[in-house]
């Protein structure tokens, strides 16, 4: 785990190191710690982390908190975030952009 954390810390924008580290954390860390890793990656501009945190928030029944992260990922070209965002917006009754 330490090596994965080091790889993540070297380049928090790298989606591969983010996902590898997150997969290990999911087995040993609590929600708050995982969210913090997502936020660190988001601060570095990691689009995959934007999507991941948005999905995590939506799955915890916090769709209003999920929308900004999903929108930012979608605006940065994350295709899956676009469709997921549309579904969440419909869920909360907001207007879905074209």
N, C-alpha and C positions, 0 to 999 in steps of 0.2 A: 504494500500500500504506500509506503514511503516513497518509492521510486515513482509511482503514479502521481503522487502529490507534487514531487519535484518537477516532473514533466509538465504538469498543469501550471505550476508557479513560473516556469520559464516562459511560457507563452499562453496566457489565459484566453487569447483569441482563438487558439487552435481547437477546432471542434473535436478532433480525435482524442486529444489528451483530456479534454473536458469530459467526453462521454466515458472514456476508460476509467477516469477517477470517480465519476458519478456512479458508475455501475458497482464499483467496490464499496463506495460510501453507502449505497442503498442497502447493503448487507449489514453494516455495522453502526451507522450514524442515525441520529434522529432527524425528524423533518426540519427542524430549525437549522441544524448544521448543514443539511443538504441545500436548503434555501439560501444560506449564506454563501455557499460555494457558487451557486447560480448567480447571485448578485455580484460577486467578485468578477465572474466571467463576463457578466453583462456590462459592468463598468469598463472592461477592456474592449468591449464591442463585439463580444461573441454572440452571433445571431442564434446559434443552436441553443445557447443558454436562455435567451429571451423566450424562445418557443418552449423549452423545457419547463421553465418557471411558470409560464402561462398555463400550460397543461396541468402542472402540479396544483396550482391554485384552483383551477376549474374542477379538478377531481376532488378537491376538498370543499366543494360547494362554495367557492368564493369567485364566481364568474366576473363580478365587477372589478375585482383586483387583478384578474387574469387578463382582461381586455387590453390594458396599456402594453403589457409585455408581448402579447400576441400581435398587436397592431405594429409595434416596433419591429418585430421579426418579419412580419408580412411586408412592411415598408422597405425592409432590407433584402427583399427577394426570396424569403423562405416560403416556398410553394405550399408546403403542408400547413404552415401557419395561416396562410390566406383562407384555406377551406375551414380550418379549425376555428378561426376568428369569426367567420360567417356563421358557423353553427352556434357559437357562444353568443353572438349578438342576437340571433333569433331566440335563443334561450332566455335572454334577459329582456327581450322585447324592444331592442334598439334597431334602428334602421341599418340594413346591411348595405354597404357600399357596392357599387357595380364593379 
